[in-house]
Amino acid sequence: MRELVEFLAKSLVDNPDKVSVKVVESDKSLVLELSVAPEDMGKVIGKQGRIAKAIRTIIKAAATREGKRVLVEIV
């Protein structure tokens, strides 16, 4: 999951070297915290959050195949 989020984010931004994904495990779910350079934040979020929603949908579909619950947070 971490690699998939990282790949998607690096494909969208101008500074792919500043993309990082931190994994936080909780009781029932896995939280992926995506951080990018401040100037690339708009590219990852998109107009009205459409790109962020699309990233979350892709990750949710991949997690469902593996029987997991994964949340993506953009920080």
N, C-alpha and C positions, 0 to 999 in steps of 0.2 A: 504494500500500500504506500509506504513511504517513498519508494522509488517512482511510483506512478505519479504521485502529487508533485514530486520534484521535477520529473520529466515534463509534465504539463506546464508548470510554472516557468521553467527555463525556456520553453518554446514561446512563451508570450512576452517575456521581458527583454529590455535592452541590456541589462547587466546580469547575465545568467550566473556569474560567479558569486553574486550576493544573495542568491536564493538558498534558504536553508529550511529544513523541515525537522521539527523536534517532535518526538513521539512521547506522549504521556499516557500511561496505562492506568485505568481506574477499574473499579469492580467489574462492571459489565461491558465496558466499551473501551475503545482506543481513540485517543484524541491526537490529531495531527495538527501541529501549530506551524503554519506556513508564514515565513517572514521574507520580505523582499526589500530592495532598496526603496527609500521613500518616493523617488521619482517614478518608480514602476508600479506603485500601489494602484493607481487608476487603471492600469492595463490588466492587472489581475482581478480587480473587482468588476470592471466594465460598467457600461451605462445601466443604471438602476440595478446593479448587482447581477446582471445576467451571466457574466463569465464566471463569477464566484459560484453562482447557483449551478452552472453547468459542471464545474469541477466537482462540486459536492455530489451531484447526481451520478457522475461517472464513478466516483469513489464508493458511493453507496451501492451501486450495482455490482462493483467488483467485490465489495465486502459481503454482500448478500450471497454471492456464489460460494464464498468461503464460510458462510454461517457466522459472521462477525458483525459487530456494530461499530462503525467508524464515523467520527465527526471530524470535520475540517474547519479549523479556525484560522482566519487570516489576521496576523498581528503585525 
